[in-house]
Amino acid sequence: MAERLDGTVERLWVEIDARRDELVGVIADLVRRPSLLGEEGPAQAYVADYLRTSGMTTEVWELDP
């Protein structure tokens, strides 16, 4: 099990390194969006849209104050 986990972690780091510029851009875009308590909508929408364009299924939840 540990060997398989080590391989997975290694593949993760390889992918992060390969996409470093893209990921830095995504994070930079995200921190420009306000995400104060109760005002997380724009940041949440940005992340959901990014994940959808990456082929992932997302759910967006509105929290009650």
PDB file of N, CA, C and O in Angstrom:
ATOM      1  N   MET A   1       0.829  -1.202   0.000  1.00  0.00           N
ATOM      2  CA  MET A   1       0.000   0.000   0.000  1.00  0.00           C
ATOM      3  C   MET A   1       0.870   1.261   0.000  1.00  0.00           C
ATOM      4  O   MET A   1       0.619   2.188  -0.770  1.00  0.00           O
ATOM      5  N   ALA A   2       1.890   1.295   0.862  1.00  0.00           N
ATOM      6  CA  ALA A   2       2.755   2.472   0.940  1.00  0.00           C
ATOM      7  C   ALA A   2       3.466   2.716  -0.384  1.00  0.00           C
ATOM      8  O   ALA A   2       3.650   3.862  -0.792  1.00  0.00           O
ATOM      9  N   GLU A   3       3.866   1.640  -1.054  1.00  0.00           N
ATOM     10  CA  GLU A   3       4.540   1.780  -2.349  1.00  0.00           C
ATOM     11  C   GLU A   3       3.610   2.403  -3.383  1.00  0.00           C
ATOM     12  O   GLU A   3       4.023   3.266  -4.157  1.00  0.00           O
ATOM     13  N   ARG A   4       2.361   1.965  -3.393  1.00  0.00           N
ATOM     14  CA  ARG A   4       1.381   2.536  -4.330  1.00  0.00           C
ATOM     15  C   ARG A   4       1.132   4.004  -4.014  1.00  0.00           C
ATOM     16  O   ARG A   4       1.009   4.819  -4.928  1.00  0.00           O
ATOM     17  N   LEU A   5       1.055   4.353  -2.738  1.00  0.00           N
ATOM     18  CA  LEU A   5       0.860   5.739  -2.330  1.00  0.00           C
ATOM     19  C   LEU A   5       2.053   6.588  -2.752  1.00  0.00           C
ATOM     20  O   LEU A   5       1.878   7.710  -3.229  1.00  0.00           O
ATOM     21  N   ASP A   6       3.265   6.061  -2.580  1.00  0.00           N
ATOM     22  CA  ASP A   6       4.461   6.795  -3.002  1.00  0.00           C
ATOM     23  C   ASP A   6       4.412   7.080  -4.497  1.00  0.00           C
ATOM     24  O   ASP A   6       4.760   8.183  -4.919  1.00  0.00           O
ATOM     25  N   GLY A   7       3.990   6.119  -5.305  1.00  0.00           N
ATOM     26  CA  GLY A   7       3.874   6.318  -6.745  1.00  0.00           C
ATOM     27  C   GLY A   7       2.833   7.362  -7.094  1.00  0.00           C
ATOM     28  O   GLY A   7       3.029   8.154  -8.015  1.00  0.00           O
ATOM     29  N   THR A   8       1.746   7.368  -6.376  1.00  0.00           N
ATOM     30  CA  THR A   8       0.684   8.352  -6.607  1.00  0.00           C
ATOM     31  C   THR A   8       1.172   9.755  -6.255  1.00  0.00           C
ATOM     32  O   THR A   8       0.925  10.706  -6.997  1.00  0.00           O
ATOM     33  N   VAL A   9       1.848   9.880  -5.148  1.00  0.00           N
ATOM     34  CA  VAL A   9       2.377  11.182  -4.735  1.00  0.00           C
ATOM     35  C   VAL A   9       3.402  11.668  -5.752  1.00  0.00           C
ATOM     36  O   VAL A   9       3.413  12.847  -6.104  1.00  0.00           O
ATOM     37  N   GLU A  10       4.251  10.785  -6.221  1.00  0.00           N
ATOM     38  CA  GLU A  10       5.248  11.158  -7.227  1.00  0.00           C
ATOM     39  C   GLU A  10       4.573  11.638  -8.511  1.00  0.00           C
ATOM     40  O   GLU A  10       4.993  12.645  -9.081  1.00  0.00           O
ATOM     41  N   ARG A  11       3.540  10.942  -8.977  1.00  0.00           N
ATOM     42  CA  ARG A  11       2.816  11.359 -10.183  1.00  0.00           C
ATOM     43  C   ARG A  11       2.144  12.710  -9.968  1.00  0.00           C
ATOM     44  O   ARG A  11       2.091  13.532 -10.883  1.00  0.00           O
ATOM     45  N   LEU A  12       1.632  12.939  -8.767  1.00  0.00           N
ATOM     46  CA  LEU A  12       1.015  14.224  -8.444  1.00  0.00           C
ATOM     47  C   LEU A  12       2.033  15.352  -8.564  1.00  0.00           C
ATOM     48  O   LEU A  12       1.735  16.382  -9.170  1.00  0.00           O
ATOM     49  N   TRP A  13       3.225  15.182  -8.000  1.00  0.00           N
ATOM     50  CA  TRP A  13       4.253  16.220  -8.079  1.00  0.00           C
ATOM     51  C   TRP A  13       4.711  16.456  -9.509  1.00  0.00           C
ATOM     52  O   TRP A  13       4.983  17.595  -9.889  1.00  0.00           O
ATOM     53  N   VAL A  14       4.801  15.399 -10.306  1.00  0.00           N
ATOM     54  CA  VAL A  14       5.180  15.554 -11.712  1.00  0.00           C
ATOM     55  C   VAL A  14       4.138  16.402 -12.438  1.00  0.00           C
ATOM     56  O   VAL A  14       4.492  17.290 -13.213  1.00  0.00           O
ATOM     57  N   GLU A  15       2.859  16.133 -12.192  1.00  0.00           N
ATOM     58  CA  GLU A  15       1.782  16.893 -12.838  1.00  0.00           C
ATOM     59  C   GLU A  15       1.770  18.345 -12.368  1.00  0.00           C
ATOM     60  O   GLU A  15       1.573  19.257 -13.171  1.00  0.00           O
ATOM     61  N   ILE A  16       1.978  18.557 -11.087  1.00  0.00           N
ATOM     62  CA  ILE A  16       2.039  19.931 -10.565  1.00  0.00           C
ATOM     63  C   ILE A  16       3.183  20.680 -11.224  1.00  0.00           C
ATOM     64  O   ILE A  16       3.007  21.820 -11.653  1.00  0.00           O
ATOM     65  N   ASP A  17       4.344  20.064 -11.311  1.00  0.00           N
ATOM     66  CA  ASP A  17       5.491  20.715 -11.959  1.00  0.00           C
ATOM     67  C   ASP A  17       5.199  21.033 -13.421  1.00  0.00           C
ATOM     68  O   ASP A  17       5.569  22.101 -13.909  1.00  0.00           O
ATOM     69  N   ALA A  18       4.545  20.125 -14.115  1.00  0.00           N
ATOM     70  CA  ALA A  18       4.250  20.325 -15.536  1.00  0.00           C
ATOM     71  C   ALA A  18       3.246  21.460 -15.746  1.00  0.00           C
ATOM     72  O   ALA A  18       3.265  22.121 -16.784  1.00  0.00           O
ATOM     73  N   ARG A  19       2.373  21.685 -14.767  1.00  0.00           N
ATOM     74  CA  ARG A  19       1.317  22.690 -14.920  1.00  0.00           C
ATOM     75  C   ARG A  19       1.520  23.899 -14.006  1.00  0.00           C
ATOM     76  O   ARG A  19       0.581  24.644 -13.727  1.00  0.00           O
ATOM     77  N   ARG A  20       2.738  24.078 -13.552  1.00  0.00           N
ATOM     78  CA  ARG A  20       3.036  25.131 -12.573  1.00  0.00           C
ATOM     79  C   ARG A  20       2.521  26.504 -13.007  1.00  0.00           C
ATOM     80  O   ARG A  20       1.847  27.175 -12.226  1.00  0.00           O
ATOM     81  N   ASP A  21       2.820  26.932 -14.220  1.00  0.00           N
ATOM     82  CA  ASP A  21       2.382  28.269 -14.670  1.00  0.00           C
ATOM     83  C   ASP A  21       0.867  28.388 -14.662  1.00  0.00           C
ATOM     84  O   ASP A  21       0.323  29.406 -14.234  1.00  0.00           O
ATOM     85  N   GLU A  22       0.184  27.350 -15.134  1.00  0.00           N
ATOM     86  CA  GLU A  22      -1.289  27.361 -15.134  1.00  0.00           C
ATOM     87  C   GLU A  22      -1.819  27.462 -13.712  1.00  0.00           C
ATOM     88  O   GLU A  22      -2.719  28.257 -13.440  1.00  0.00           O
ATOM     89  N   LEU A  23      -1.273  26.668 -12.808  1.00  0.00           N
ATOM     90  CA  LEU A  23      -1.764  26.660 -11.432  1.00  0.00           C
ATOM     91  C   LEU A  23      -1.488  27.985 -10.715  1.00  0.00           C
ATOM     92  O   LEU A  23      -2.323  28.455  -9.942  1.00  0.00           O
ATOM     93  N   VAL A  24      -0.335  28.583 -10.965  1.00  0.00           N
ATOM     94  CA  VAL A  24      -0.036  29.888 -10.376  1.00  0.00           C
ATOM     95  C   VAL A  24      -1.036  30.922 -10.890  1.00  0.00           C
ATOM     96  O   VAL A  24      -1.502  31.767 -10.125  1.00  0.00           O
ATOM     97  N   GLY A  25      -1.367  30.860 -12.176  1.00  0.00           N
ATOM     98  CA  GLY A  25      -2.363  31.777 -12.735  1.00  0.00           C
ATOM     99  C   GLY A  25      -3.730  31.603 -12.116  1.00  0.00           C
ATOM    100  O   GLY A  25      -4.411  32.584 -11.816  1.00  0.00           O
ATOM    101  N   VAL A  26      -4.138  30.359 -11.923  1.00  0.00           N
ATOM    102  CA  VAL A  26      -5.443  30.075 -11.316  1.00  0.00           C
ATOM    103  C   VAL A  26      -5.482  30.612  -9.884  1.00  0.00           C
ATOM    104  O   VAL A  26      -6.459  31.239  -9.477  1.00  0.00           O
ATOM    105  N   ILE A  27      -4.430  30.366  -9.138  1.00  0.00           N
ATOM    106  CA  ILE A  27      -4.393  30.842  -7.752  1.00  0.00           C
ATOM    107  C   ILE A  27      -4.382  32.372  -7.713  1.00  0.00           C
ATOM    108  O   ILE A  27      -5.060  32.976  -6.882  1.00  0.00           O
ATOM    109  N   ALA A  28      -3.623  32.993  -8.601  1.00  0.00           N
ATOM    110  CA  ALA A  28      -3.590  34.458  -8.649  1.00  0.00           C
ATOM    111  C   ALA A  28      -4.975  35.017  -8.970  1.00  0.00           C
ATOM    112  O   ALA A  28      -5.406  35.990  -8.352  1.00  0.00           O
ATOM    113  N   ASP A  29      -5.676  34.412  -9.932  1.00  0.00           N
ATOM    114  CA  ASP A  29      -7.042  34.845 -10.251  1.00  0.00           C
ATOM    115  C   ASP A  29      -7.963  34.665  -9.058  1.00  0.00           C
ATOM    116  O   ASP A  29      -8.809  35.517  -8.787  1.00  0.00           O
ATOM    117  N   LEU A  30      -7.802  33.567  -8.352  1.00  0.00           N
ATOM    118  CA  LEU A  30      -8.682  33.274  -7.224  1.00  0.00           C
ATOM    119  C   LEU A  30      -8.500  34.285  -6.091  1.00  0.00           C
ATOM    120  O   LEU A  30      -9.486  34.740  -5.512  1.00  0.00           O
ATOM    121  N   VAL A  31      -7.261  34.640  -5.769  1.00  0.00           N
ATOM    122  CA  VAL A  31      -7.069  35.560  -4.640  1.00  0.00           C
ATOM    123  C   VAL A  31      -7.487  36.983  -4.977  1.00  0.00           C
ATOM    124  O   VAL A  31      -7.604  37.816  -4.078  1.00  0.00           O
ATOM    125  N   ARG A  32      -7.712  37.278  -6.242  1.00  0.00           N
ATOM    126  CA  ARG A  32      -8.227  38.607  -6.625  1.00  0.00           C
ATOM    127  C   ARG A  32      -9.734  38.727  -6.375  1.00  0.00           C
ATOM    128  O   ARG A  32     -10.280  39.830  -6.378  1.00  0.00           O
ATOM    129  N   ARG A  33     -10.393  37.603  -6.161  1.00  0.00           N
ATOM    130  CA  ARG A  33     -11.844  37.616  -5.960  1.00  0.00           C
ATOM    131  C   ARG A  33     -12.149  37.679  -4.467  1.00  0.00           C
ATOM    132  O   ARG A  33     -11.578  36.925  -3.678  1.00  0.00           O
ATOM    133  N   PRO A  34     -13.047  38.576  -4.085  1.00  0.00           N
ATOM    134  CA  PRO A  34     -13.410  38.646  -2.665  1.00  0.00           C
ATOM    135  C   PRO A  34     -14.055  37.332  -2.218  1.00  0.00           C
ATOM    136  O   PRO A  34     -14.864  36.746  -2.939  1.00  0.00           O
ATOM    137  N   SER A  35     -13.690  36.889  -1.040  1.00  0.00           N
ATOM    138  CA  SER A  35     -14.316  35.673  -0.512  1.00  0.00           C
ATOM    139  C   SER A  35     -14.489  35.792   0.994  1.00  0.00           C
ATOM    140  O   SER A  35     -14.180  34.868   1.747  1.00  0.00           O
ATOM    141  N   LEU A  36     -14.984  36.935   1.413  1.00  0.00           N
ATOM    142  CA  LEU A  36     -15.257  37.148   2.826  1.00  0.00           C
ATOM    143  C   LEU A  36     -16.435  36.288   3.255  1.00  0.00           C
ATOM    144  O   LEU A  36     -17.236  35.862   2.423  1.00  0.00           O
ATOM    145  N   LEU A  37     -16.536  36.038   4.538  1.00  0.00           N
ATOM    146  CA  LEU A  37     -17.620  35.229   5.072  1.00  0.00           C
ATOM    147  C   LEU A  37     -18.960  35.776   4.602  1.00  0.00           C
ATOM    148  O   LEU A  37     -19.281  36.942   4.830  1.00  0.00           O
ATOM    149  N   GLY A  38     -19.726  34.936   3.955  1.00  0.00           N
ATOM    150  CA  GLY A  38     -21.024  35.335   3.429  1.00  0.00           C
ATOM    151  C   GLY A  38     -20.965  35.882   2.013  1.00  0.00           C
ATOM    152  O   GLY A  38     -22.003  36.108   1.391  1.00  0.00           O
ATOM    153  N   GLU A  39     -19.760  36.097   1.497  1.00  0.00           N
ATOM    154  CA  GLU A  39     -19.578  36.642   0.143  1.00  0.00           C
ATOM    155  C   GLU A  39     -18.633  35.758  -0.677  1.00  0.00           C
ATOM    156  O   GLU A  39     -17.806  36.251  -1.444  1.00  0.00           O
ATOM    157  N   GLU A  40     -18.776  34.452  -0.498  1.00  0.00           N
ATOM    158  CA  GLU A  40     -17.879  33.504  -1.155  1.00  0.00           C
ATOM    159  C   GLU A  40     -18.285  33.177  -2.582  1.00  0.00           C
ATOM    160  O   GLU A  40     -17.539  32.503  -3.293  1.00  0.00           O
ATOM    161  N   GLY A  41     -19.452  33.640  -3.014  1.00  0.00           N
ATOM    162  CA  GLY A  41     -20.010  33.269  -4.312  1.00  0.00           C
ATOM    163  C   GLY A  41     -19.077  33.453  -5.497  1.00  0.00           C
ATOM    164  O   GLY A  41     -18.894  32.506  -6.261  1.00  0.00           O
ATOM    165  N   PRO A  42     -18.469  34.641  -5.693  1.00  0.00           N
ATOM    166  CA  PRO A  42     -17.595  34.822  -6.844  1.00  0.00           C
ATOM    167  C   PRO A  42     -16.395  33.872  -6.856  1.00  0.00           C
ATOM    168  O   PRO A  42     -16.032  33.343  -7.907  1.00  0.00           O
ATOM    169  N   ALA A  43     -15.786  33.656  -5.704  1.00  0.00           N
ATOM    170  CA  ALA A  43     -14.640  32.740  -5.643  1.00  0.00           C
ATOM    171  C   ALA A  43     -15.091  31.301  -5.889  1.00  0.00           C
ATOM    172  O   ALA A  43     -14.420  30.551  -6.599  1.00  0.00           O
ATOM    173  N   GLN A  44     -16.207  30.922  -5.314  1.00  0.00           N
ATOM    174  CA  GLN A  44     -16.730  29.572  -5.494  1.00  0.00           C
ATOM    175  C   GLN A  44     -17.094  29.336  -6.956  1.00  0.00           C
ATOM    176  O   GLN A  44     -16.807  28.267  -7.497  1.00  0.00           O
ATOM    177  N   ALA A  45     -17.712  30.304  -7.594  1.00  0.00           N
ATOM    178  CA  ALA A  45     -18.082  30.174  -9.005  1.00  0.00           C
ATOM    179  C   ALA A  45     -16.837  30.034  -9.885  1.00  0.00           C
ATOM    180  O   ALA A  45     -16.827  29.254 -10.837  1.00  0.00           O
ATOM    181  N   TYR A  46     -15.791  30.796  -9.558  1.00  0.00           N
ATOM    182  CA  TYR A  46     -14.552  30.713 -10.324  1.00  0.00           C
ATOM    183  C   TYR A  46     -13.952  29.307 -10.248  1.00  0.00           C
ATOM    184  O   TYR A  46     -13.580  28.726 -11.268  1.00  0.00           O
ATOM    185  N   VAL A  47     -13.864  28.771  -9.035  1.00  0.00           N
ATOM    186  CA  VAL A  47     -13.303  27.427  -8.859  1.00  0.00           C
ATOM    187  C   VAL A  47     -14.172  26.391  -9.571  1.00  0.00           C
ATOM    188  O   VAL A  47     -13.648  25.506 -10.247  1.00  0.00           O
ATOM    189  N   ALA A  48     -15.486  26.492  -9.426  1.00  0.00           N
ATOM    190  CA  ALA A  48     -16.388  25.537 -10.083  1.00  0.00           C
ATOM    191  C   ALA A  48     -16.238  25.593 -11.600  1.00  0.00           C
ATOM    192  O   ALA A  48     -16.181  24.552 -12.256  1.00  0.00           O
ATOM    193  N   ASP A  49     -16.173  26.793 -12.158  1.00  0.00           N
ATOM    194  CA  ASP A  49     -15.995  26.936 -13.612  1.00  0.00           C
ATOM    195  C   ASP A  49     -14.666  26.346 -14.063  1.00  0.00           C
ATOM    196  O   ASP A  49     -14.601  25.659 -15.083  1.00  0.00           O
ATOM    197  N   TYR A  50     -13.608  26.613 -13.304  1.00  0.00           N
ATOM    198  CA  TYR A  50     -12.295  26.066 -13.661  1.00  0.00           C
ATOM    199  C   TYR A  50     -12.320  24.534 -13.648  1.00  0.00           C
ATOM    200  O   TYR A  50     -11.808  23.891 -14.564  1.00  0.00           O
ATOM    201  N   LEU A  51     -12.912  23.964 -12.613  1.00  0.00           N
ATOM    202  CA  LEU A  51     -12.973  22.509 -12.521  1.00  0.00           C
ATOM    203  C   LEU A  51     -13.823  21.912 -13.638  1.00  0.00           C
ATOM    204  O   LEU A  51     -13.487  20.858 -14.178  1.00  0.00           O
ATOM    205  N   ARG A  52     -14.924  22.581 -13.988  1.00  0.00           N
ATOM    206  CA  ARG A  52     -15.761  22.093 -15.095  1.00  0.00           C
ATOM    207  C   ARG A  52     -14.990  22.081 -16.409  1.00  0.00           C
ATOM    208  O   ARG A  52     -15.106  21.134 -17.187  1.00  0.00           O
ATOM    209  N   THR A  53     -14.200  23.132 -16.663  1.00  0.00           N
ATOM    210  CA  THR A  53     -13.430  23.165 -17.909  1.00  0.00           C
ATOM    211  C   THR A  53     -12.339  22.097 -17.903  1.00  0.00           C
ATOM    212  O   THR A  53     -11.811  21.739 -18.956  1.00  0.00           O
ATOM    213  N   SER A  54     -12.004  21.593 -16.725  1.00  0.00           N
ATOM    214  CA  SER A  54     -11.036  20.504 -16.610  1.00  0.00           C
ATOM    215  C   SER A  54     -11.714  19.141 -16.703  1.00  0.00           C
ATOM    216  O   SER A  54     -11.061  18.105 -16.575  1.00  0.00           O
ATOM    217  N   GLY A  55     -13.042  19.146 -16.929  1.00  0.00           N
ATOM    218  CA  GLY A  55     -13.769  17.889 -17.092  1.00  0.00           C
ATOM    219  C   GLY A  55     -14.338  17.309 -15.811  1.00  0.00           C
ATOM    220  O   GLY A  55     -14.806  16.171 -15.804  1.00  0.00           O
ATOM    221  N   MET A  56     -14.307  18.067 -14.737  1.00  0.00           N
ATOM    222  CA  MET A  56     -14.823  17.562 -13.475  1.00  0.00           C
ATOM    223  C   MET A  56     -16.278  17.995 -13.286  1.00  0.00           C
ATOM    224  O   MET A  56     -16.718  19.007 -13.830  1.00  0.00           O
ATOM    225  N   THR A  57     -17.000  17.219 -12.516  1.00  0.00           N
ATOM    226  CA  THR A  57     -18.361  17.562 -12.136  1.00  0.00           C
ATOM    227  C   THR A  57     -18.303  18.325 -10.820  1.00  0.00           C
ATOM    228  O   THR A  57     -17.601  17.917  -9.896  1.00  0.00           O
ATOM    229  N   THR A  58     -19.034  19.428 -10.732  1.00  0.00           N
ATOM    230  CA  THR A  58     -19.004  20.228  -9.510  1.00  0.00           C
ATOM    231  C   THR A  58     -20.412  20.469  -8.985  1.00  0.00           C
ATOM    232  O   THR A  58     -21.397  20.369  -9.717  1.00  0.00           O
ATOM    233  N   GLU A  59     -20.478  20.786  -7.713  1.00  0.00           N
ATOM    234  CA  GLU A  59     -21.707  21.218  -7.075  1.00  0.00           C
ATOM    235  C   GLU A  59     -21.412  22.535  -6.367  1.00  0.00           C
ATOM    236  O   GLU A  59     -20.357  22.685  -5.751  1.00  0.00           O
ATOM    237  N   VAL A  60     -22.316  23.468  -6.449  1.00  0.00           N
ATOM    238  CA  VAL A  60     -22.158  24.744  -5.762  1.00  0.00           C
ATOM    239  C   VAL A  60     -23.262  24.846  -4.714  1.00  0.00           C
ATOM    240  O   VAL A  60     -24.444  24.684  -5.019  1.00  0.00           O
ATOM    241  N   TRP A  61     -22.867  25.111  -3.507  1.00  0.00           N
ATOM    242  CA  TRP A  61     -23.817  25.215  -2.407  1.00  0.00           C
ATOM    243  C   TRP A  61     -23.821  26.627  -1.868  1.00  0.00           C
ATOM    244  O   TRP A  61     -22.769  27.249  -1.716  1.00  0.00           O
ATOM    245  N   GLU A  62     -24.992  27.123  -1.585  1.00  0.00           N
ATOM    246  CA  GLU A  62     -25.159  28.414  -0.917  1.00  0.00           C
ATOM    247  C   GLU A  62     -25.349  28.124   0.573  1.00  0.00           C
ATOM    248  O   GLU A  62     -26.212  27.332   0.952  1.00  0.00           O
ATOM    249  N   LEU A  63     -24.543  28.767   1.408  1.00  0.00           N
ATOM    250  CA  LEU A  63     -24.665  28.569   2.847  1.00  0.00           C
ATOM    251  C   LEU A  63     -25.655  29.566   3.428  1.00  0.00           C
ATOM    252  O   LEU A  63     -25.701  30.724   3.013  1.00  0.00           O
ATOM    253  N   ASP A  64     -26.433  29.114   4.377  1.00  0.00           N
ATOM    254  CA  ASP A  64     -27.329  30.004   5.099  1.00  0.00           C
ATOM    255  C   ASP A  64     -26.526  30.815   6.097  1.00  0.00           C
ATOM    256  O   ASP A  64     -25.663  30.271   6.786  1.00  0.00           O
ATOM    257  N   PRO A  65     -26.799  32.116   6.185  1.00  0.00           N
ATOM    258  CA  PRO A  65     -26.042  32.939   7.168  1.00  0.00           C
ATOM    259  C   PRO A  65     -26.377  32.561   8.604  1.00  0.00           C
ATOM    260  O   PRO A  65     -25.835  33.149   9.540  1.00  0.00           O
TER     261      PRO A  65
END
